[in-house]
Amino acid sequence: MARRLFIYSETIPMKSINELKISFSLTAILIILLMIGACAGNPDQNAQETSQADSLKQDINSVKLKLSDSDTVFVMPGQSLGRFKLDQEVEQAQLFNILGEADSADAAMCKSWSMWYLDKKSPKKELDVYAVCDAKVDMRKTIQIIRLKNVDFTTEKGISSSSTLSQLKAAYPEAESTEYVETETSMKTILFDDIASGIAFETTNDQITSVAIHQAGKKITETYLPFYN
């Protein structure tokens, strides 16, 4: 008598298979999300760093835009620094409308220095304006010197705050140099004044720290209260 062989098999319900597929899919998604999170780091920290970088960029641009119509402060010897011009009446230049009240000022005998500290960081970004009463405009004050410190700029010869001392000397070979000690920092500073064209630079440790424009042919030190000792 022939024997029959029966093979027992259990059929897994289709519902259970679908549940397993869903479980595997969710696990895979969770692993991917964890990997992305590990690569991304701390989102709060990243957001804070991005915010700080954006804030610094805005601070820099806002300072420059106070001085210029663009993010570049262009300096023309004997003529202009950014939006402000020599021989321009102080009121016409709208100095106080644009920059606000001066942070420091000194006046005597119809001459004055007005100083604006453009931020509170160190080194301070600073703009200084020397004005005198001008007989040509009924003794109203006109701008005679504009000095910019610790703010990026560029001149008509391509000299900027990042230029080297050798580049500065090559661009303005006729500039006269004068050494003095800065009162606040007690550091030795060299003033380079290209008298003929009307532009001067201050350097400390061979780095350009400031630029100033003045009347062509007249030394920048010829003021009643010079910055240079």
PEKA-V673945 format. One line per field, one symbol per residue. phi: phi as a letter, one per 30 degrees, with the letter a starting at -180 (. if undefined). psi: psi as a letter, one per 20 degrees, with the letter a starting at -180 (. if undefined). burial: + if it has 24 or more other ideal C-beta (glycine too) atoms within 12 Angstrom, else -. A space follows every 10 residues. Layout:
# PEKA-V673945
phi=???
psi=???
burial=???
This chain:
# PEKA-V673945
phi=.dcccccdbc ddeedddddd dddddddddd dddddddddd iddddddddd dddddddddd ddddddcbdb dccccceiba bidcbdidde dddhedddci dddaabbahi bacbbccdac dbdddbbbbc bbdcddbhid dbdcbbbbbi bdabcdcidb dcdddddddd dbdcddcbca cdddchcdbc cccdedcjbb bcbbhicdca bbcaddibdd ddbdbddcd
psi=ppqppppppp ppqhghghhg ggggghgggg gghhggghhh bohggghggg ggggggghgg hhghihiria jpoppopjfq ociqqqjpqg ghikghhgia pqhqqpqplk qqppppoirj rpqppqpppp qqpohilkjq pqphpppppk pqrqrijjpa ijqrhhgghh hmhjpqqpqr ppggikqpqp poonghhlqq qpppljpphr qqqrppipqh imrhnqio.
burial=---------- ---------- ---------- ---------- ---------- ---------+ --++-+++-- --++++++++ ++++++++++ --+-+--++- -+-------- +++++++++- ---+++++++ ++-------- ++++++++++ +++++-+-++ +-+-+--+-- ++--+--+-- --------++ +++++-++++ ++++---+++ +++++--+-+ --+--+++-
